[in-house]
Amino acid sequence: MAQENRRSPINRDASRATAYSFATEKEALTCDRTKTSRMLSLNGKWDFSFALKPAEAPKDFYKNKVSGWKKITVPSSWEMQGYDKPIYKSAVYPFRPVNPPHVPQDYNGVG
């Protein structure tokens, strides 16, 4: 069976390799990316604020320490933690009309 390599890039993401950085040869030889001193896990509880409209999202929140925000578990999606409803790519979008690159301003959850 002949394969036509020119067609393989159609309808798929580009190939890529995942690389990890290790501080020492000893760390690299463990073959455990979680054991490197250069890995920082972002898993855990994060402060979270949710707004149904972009205009209601907190402004300049990154300039000060936040207070009064809820906590969510990362990694996860905010929809699975009770904020807004899930949007599935295979389903009809809950907003109309879809007009890229413009996003709806009356309903478009922001976290």
N, C-alpha and C positions, 0 to 999 in steps of 0.2 A: 504494500500500500504506500503510495507516494504521499509525502506531506508537502504542503506549500507553505514555506516559512513566511512569506510576505503577508499572509492573512492572520498570523498569530497575534499581532498587536490590535486587531479589530475587537472592540467591545471588551477590553480588559485594561486594567491598570498597568502602568509600566513596571517592569521587573526592578527589584531593588534588593539590596542586602542589608541585613541588620548588623550593626557593629557595636561593640561595647568597649569601653576604655577601662583598662586596669592600671593601677599605680605601680604594680610590681609584677615580675614574672611569676612569683609564687601565687599571687592573686589570680592571674590568668590561668595558671595550671589547675586551679580548683574547678574550672569549667562551671562556675556558679556566679552568674551575673549579679545576684543579690548580695554576694559577699564582698564585692569590690568597695573600697572606700570612696570611690567616685560615683556611686549610685545614691540617689536621694529619692526615696519613695514618697509619693504625694498622697498615698492612701491614708485615710483617717476621717476625722470629723472636721468639716469646714464651715465657717460662717457663711450664711446664705440669705439673700434677699430676693424676693420675686415680685414682679410687677406684670400685670396683664397687658399694659401698653408701654411702648418705649418711652413716652413722655413721663410716665410715672416712676421710672427707674431712678434710683438715687444718683445724683450728680456728684462728681469728684469724690466718690467714696474711698478711693485709693489714697487720698491725701491724709486721712486721719484714721485712727483706730476705730473700727466699727463697734456699735453697741446695739443691743436689742434685736439682733438678727437671730434667726433660727439656725440650727445646725443640720447639715446633711452629710451623709456618708459618701465618700469618694473612694473608689470609682463607682459611679452609678449615673442615672439620669434623674433630673429633678421630677420628671413626670412619674417615675416609678416610686417616688417618695412623697407623692400627694400634691404636687404643684402642677396645675394645669392638666391637660389630658395628652396622652401619647399621640404623636402624629406618625403614621406609618407611610413609608414611601410608596407602598403598593396600594394605598387607599386614596380616596379623594381628599385633597387638602381642605381643611376646615375654613379656609378663607378664599374668597373670590373677589375680584378676578386675580389670577396669578399674573403679575406684571413685572418680571425681573427687569432691571435690578432694583426696582422700588419695592419696599416691604410695607405691608399694611400697618397703619398707625392706630387704628381703632381696636384691633385685637391682634397681638403678636407678643406672646410671653417673653419676658426678658429676665434672666437670672444672673 
